[in-house]
């Protein structure tokens, strides 16, 4: 039974890979086959832009959350008198 | 018994606030999708512009009012600055909050009305959404932004009402600001791409 399962999986994987041979040029966008250099450059520029923007947003959000978490870790778990709080310095374990 | 800096009795477990308030998180996610939406529109416009035979703007089409819109851009940017100072005043519980928030709303309203007048003039000159690539892209990009400005304007009006009733808290004010800063921030990019 296991052998048949493995063969079936391998067959599926081969079928998936074989699709690569069917790939051909697709004129789906007006820029891909445009003779205008400016147009091709605009296509490349916007592709880079649309790739970088979401990554920057996600990276920025993670950085911001991390900073917020660190700030929160600097607060004591329980209420402490202000003079003690002043002397204690940071409460997180980071150097 | 001595109290700590936040007025809590000594030794009582601290009640921590969430790292990001729900409203702020929701608005940030929404604005992120909006950034991608506008990025897509701007990218389509840039490619369309570079593909135009005969140069851009297309010949025979009305010219866009660059100088007048520069003034309107300044009004929208000033609205963002006024909102920033309104927030600072709000944090200090200053009575200037209402005045500054009112100024931000007023400048936002001016932007919408000015743009409405500009549209009427352009339609009169023959630039419509079906008159060509310029009209199509112009009304799509600027119109989508205008819808966002109107939405932001209504949100700011809501916060102003809450402030007047002395019920405005930072969990309501902060998301409203994020949206308005987005609306203000995306406009100079649109102005640069569409008008200049």
Interface residues (C-beta under 8 A of the other chain):
Chain A: X30 X31 X34 X36 X38 X39 X41 X42 X43 X45 X46 X49 X50 X53 X54 X57 X61 X65 X68 X69 X72 X75 X76 X77 X78 X79 X80 X81 X82 X85
Chain B: X2 X3 X4 X5 X6 X8 X9 X10 X11 X12 X13 X14 X16 X19 X20 X28 X32 X35 X36 X39 X40 X42 X43 X46 X47 X49 X50 X51
